[in-house]
Amino acid sequence: MDTEAGSLCRTPLYESHLAAGGRMVDYAGYALPVHYQGILQEHRAVRTGTGLFDVSHMGEILLEGPWDVLMECLQDLLARDIPRISMDRALYSPMLQEDGGTVDDLLVYLAPEWLASDTDRGGPAPARVLLVVNAANRAKDLDWIRSRAPRRVRVTDRSDDIAQLALQGPAAADCLSRVFGRTDPVRGPEAAGRALALGSYRWTSAFLQEGRRIRPMLVSRTGYTGEDGFEVYLSPEDAPWLWQLFLEAGAVPAGLGARDSLRFEAGLPLYGHELDAAITPLEAGLDRFVAPPGTRGKEDCPGIAALARPPARALVGFACPGRAIPRAGCPVLHRGEPVGHVTSGLFAPSFSRGLAMALVPRALARSLDLHNAASPPPDASVIAAAGFSIRIRDRDEPAYPVSLPFYRRSLAQATAFHP
Amino acid sequence: MSHIQEGLLYNTSHEWVRVEGDRAYVGISDHAQCELGDLVFVEGLAPGKAVKAGDPLGTVESVKAASDVFAPVSGTVTERNEALDAAPERINQDPYGSWIVALVLSDPAELRALMDAAAYARFLGEA
């Protein structure tokens, strides 16, 4: 339970977290709040209003080079087919090992000009791409990319130059609009209008002026909570300022605990749990982010060929009707025989019960009668007939398969912001 | 800064003991509940089980993680606090009013190895 906060990296919002009562823990070498008032309250704030997360620990790797060379480099590095990238899209993609295992999962942005390396001088302006990677994988990803990128692509670690706030929840758009409008009455409303008009996984640049200072930011309609929301990339010096403005506009600060419970309910993978060097994106159910074998332009992407075979395992959701809570690593049994393990398991606040994601053999996963996490558990006889249990602290607790994601926002909510 | 209640005994893994005759009621300290966050599941050993000091005595779980509760003293479980089954959050609200299990002490001399409130405050660096 002891954390040596002194030896950890601090995000630009470290003091803001302490001021908000954050309980600081070590996460990937960063001192970050696991919660402020409590995970349950913060989780609820994001599901019903607006939550605010500091995600400045995420790694940002900038790739710069001639357009064609850069695009070919991305095609070889990333599992997804990239040519469809357009200026305003944020693309999610796994990065593959030769054997189809996962190096990392990341977001790709065509980087705006203000993120260019400051040492850039002369010659034709290069194309720029920003890869947003998991903090724990930053060093590994840099090595991986540097050893594979062609010489004409320059690879720079910009993680320490870029802070990131995530404003998430059904009221996030209102909150962002108020903050932008009030801060910069001239540019703010127009920037807010553009941000609010963004479709899911689109981004725009915003330049807010306060006093004589112009603060550039990249505003992206993305998130990791299963709700509407925005991720804002900006300079570390500007992060405490924007954090404070969002809080004043009613956003509730939310920590890593709620970030995990929210992404879990939304069925979003977490590297190290649902994805890792030994888990392929297909096993994790990310088929739509992997180019099918034979895709033109992906011939030199390692891992794609290995993923031509059907995956051995599949990710399945489970619910436990008892009170015990399944946790990562717990064995999953079918008719008493171990068949897999829980990748993430926790008390899901939206359902007030223990839920799990687990990797089990694909043949078993395909024949399941899936229930709904939001419905009451089926009869004990139905659960027993299906034959699943999860071993929690040496006890085999009955479990039954439920569909993923556990949580989906209502269609009305999902479409309200995107006419 | 967490609350430390006078009149209780504490150990270094943040359990407390309230002694009443040969009975010992065991719970977790305010510091521990703060560190764990919102509790969503509590389970103490069933009555009749004998434990030695340092053995697991039960489990408390937050949204994110499960933690063992250790026996500060040796004894036999006489009762578990069933009121916590439906309302584990009581530990967050009132950690010193929410005992998890009661034991009959098998070696009352072990109590001398525990810390009083002042010593526990020093241990937490809050004195």
Interface residues (C-beta under 8 A of the other chain):
Chain A: M1 R23 V34 H35 G38 I39 L40 Q41 H43 G257 D260 S261 R323 A324 I325 R327 L346 F347 P349 G354 R393
Chain B: H14 C34 E35 G37 D38 V40 F41 E43 T59 E61 S62 V63 K64 A65 A66 D85 N92
